[in-house]
Amino acid sequence: MKRLLSCEFNMDTACVELKFTDGSMIAIDTIAVENEVADNMYQRSELDYLIYNDPIGYADLILNGDPETYLKTATEYKSLD
């Protein structure tokens, strides 16, 4: 793979697509990712936010990061009791 040309969410396929200068492409199936790593609606919401607002950040998290740890940290909530 060469340099990244574009990264965007494709609503028709529900994939975040990364296109590179050498013609290669990576498509991340966002539904499959959510089914694997998101345990609740808060984690799904966090992933959806990244998909629509920061697709490069989403792709980096899924391809290079630890999405389970990120989601547990980003969506930590405390009971009002």
Helices and strands as residue ranges (DSSP letters): E 4-10, E 15-20, E 25-29, H 30-37, H 41-53, H 55-64, H 67-74
